[in-house]
Amino acid sequence: MNESRIPLGPADLLTEVPRSIELDGKPYWLTQEADGTIALLLAYCPHAGGEVLLADGDFYCPLHYWTFDGRSGECTNRGDERLMRRNVELADGQLYACGPDY
């Protein structure tokens, strides 16, 4: 795992979340929780590795239909699994991905 701070773009990206973003060749979802916390969720299911898709504001894996909360990435129909998460910082009107690179 690499620790890094990578520019994502302007804060305007938050006007429509969840939003699909590619970072270092990997698909992520940019999200914002009710408390304002911003994060990137790796768009791969922790169960079978399928790419998770967006439907009605939440995510689902088309392989086995695991579903995930569209803000937190927590699994809503199977135990306590969740999508891998990367923190996002807002500074000077810009968004930055921080922390581990998966």
N, C-alpha and C positions, 0 to 999 in steps of 0.2 A: 504494500500500500504506500502511495505517495501522499505527502501532505503538501497542499498548494493553495494558492489564492488566484483564481482565474476570473477575468472579467467576462460577464455574461451579456451585458448591454444595459440600456437605460431602464430606470424604474418603471417606465411606461409598460414594460412587459407584464407587469402585475395587473394591468387593466382587464386582462382576460386570463384567469387561471382556473383550473389547471391548463398549462400550456406546454406543448411538446418542444423539447430543446435537445439538440445533439451536442455532446461535449466529449472531446477526445474519441470520437467515433462510436460513442455509446448513447443510446436513447435514454432520456430522463424526462420527468414531468416536473415543471416548475409549479409549486403550490404555495398557498398562504393559508395558515390556520386561522381560526376565529380570533385568537389572541394577537395576530399580526406576525407570528413567526413565519419566516420564509424558508423554504427548503427545496432541494432537488430530490426527487425520488427516482431511483434507478428503475427503468421500465421493464425489468425482468422479474418474473414470478419466482419467489424463493423456493417454491415446490418443484416445478419442472423446468424452469428457465424460459418459459414462453414469454413473448413480449406482451406486456399488459396494455390493454386498450382502454379508451375512455368511453363511458356510456352514462348519460344522465348525471354527470358530475362526479361519478365514482369510477374506479378502475376494475377491470376483470381480466383474467387470463383465459383465453379461448381454448386452452388445452383441457383443463378440468374444471373451469368455471369458479375458481377461487375469486372472491371479490375483496376489494380494498377501498377504504375510505379515501375520498378524493382530496382531502386536505392533509391527513396525517400519514396515510399509507398503511394504516393498521388493517389487518385482515378482518373482515366482518363475518365470515362464515366458517372459519377453521381455526380453532385454537388461538394462540397469541403470536402468530407469524406477522411479519410486516415487510414492506418493501424497504430495501436498503436506502438509507437517507444520507444526504450530504447537506450541510448547513449553507445558507446563503446570507451574506451581509449586504446591507444597503448603506452606501457611503457616497456623499456628494452627488446624489441622483443616479448612481450606478449600482448595479447588482454584481456581486462577486461570489463565486462558488468557493467554499472554504472547507478545510478538513480533508479527510481521506478520499483518495481516488480509487474506486472499485474496479 
